[in-house]
């Protein structure tokens, strides 16, 4: 773990820090999402979905819970993880089969597989901010194909 004397964030540190967040994203309806996010994120964590607009840690937990209801088998895998100073960069893959309307697409029994990119900053050994983008357009195309 990075310390004041050794401020370098290692890949191992990064994996440990982000693990609870990605655990919360995998089958979230089966877990205490808020507790997992509290382990990964600072109390004042901000999750940005645009360069200016964000949700709080608690709001993010509610979003994960709703996603879990809509996509009960949601899986989120870390495909690649990189560290740059106090930043963690994750290339992930989300898969699942919606059982309710998902971004305007009616449930069809079809599944999706899509890519996500997350850029996190770390403060005091936990996530401080996250910027994320998911390719939901591709996921919806797969559901409607």
N, C-alpha and C positions, 0 to 999 in steps of 0.2 A: 504494500500500500504506500502511496506517495505520502511523504511527511514534509514538515517545514524544512528540514535539513536536506531532503531529497525530493524536490517537487516534480520529478518525472513520473507521469502516469504510465504504467505498464499495460500491455494487452491483458494480462491476467487480472490486474486491478479493474480494468474496463469491463471485462466479462462479468466479474463479480458484482460490479456496481449496476450494470444494466439487466442482469439476470432476473431480478424480481419483476421488473417492468414487462419483459417479454413473457414471463410466466403468467402475469396478469392478463396478457393478450391471448393466451392459449387456453381455450375453453373457459372463458371468464365467468360464465354462469355457474361454474362448479367451484369457484374460489372466493376468498375474501379479497377482492380486488383492491379495496381501499388500504388494507393492511400491507399488501404487496407493494403498492405504490408508495406507502409511507416508508418502507424499507429502502426503496430505490431513490426517492426524490426528497429534496428539501421541502419544508413546509410551504415555502413561497414559490415552489416550482411553477414554471410557465411553459405550457405546451403550445407552440405556435403552429397554426395551420395556414397563415399567410405571414408575410414579413412584419406585419403590425398586429394581427389579431391572435389572441391566445386564450386558452382556458386554464383554470387553476388545476391543481392536483386533484381536488375533490370532484371538480367538474369532469376531469378526464376519467376518473373512476366511474362516474355515472355513464359516460360515453362507452367505456369498455363493457360495462354491465349490459347496456342496451344492445351493443353488438353481439354479446353472448346470447341474448334472447333471440336475436334475428338469425345468427349463424352459430348454433350450438356447438358445432364441431370445428370452430375456428382454430386454426393452428398458425403460429407465427414463429418462423425459424430464422435464426441469425445465420446468414449465408457467408458474410464477411464482416470483419470488425477491424477497424484501424484506429490508432491513437495519434493525435497531433497536439502536443502540449497539454492543455486542459480540456481538449475536445475528444469526444468519442464519435466515430463515424460508423454507422451500421447499415449494411445492405441486407435487407431482409426479404423474406418471401411469406406471403399470407395465402392460406388456402382455406376453403370452406364451402359449405352447401347451405345457402339461406333457406329458412323455413317460413319466412315472412318477406314482405316487400323490402328490397335492399337497394337504396339509392334509386328508387323509381322502377326497379325491375321486379316483376312478380316472381314468386317462387315457382321454379319449374322442375326441381329435383336435380338440376345441373349444378356443378361445382365450379369454382373459380380458382385460379392460381395467378398471383400478381406480385409485383415487386414493390418494395418500399425503401426509401432512403431516410435515415434519421441522423441528425447532427445534434449531439448533446454537448453542453458545457458542464463541467464538474466543479463543485465547490464543497470543501470540507468532506470529501469522500462520497458525496451523493450528487444526484443530478440537480442542476440549477435551472437550466433551460433546455428545451428540446425544439428543434425545427424538423418538421417531417413532411414527407410527400409520399402518397401512395398512388399507384396507377389504377384507380378505381374505374376509369373508362374501359380499360382492357378487361377488368373483372366483369363488368356489366355486359360487354360484348360476348364474353364466354357464356354468361348466363342466358343470353338471348339467342345464341347460335343454334 
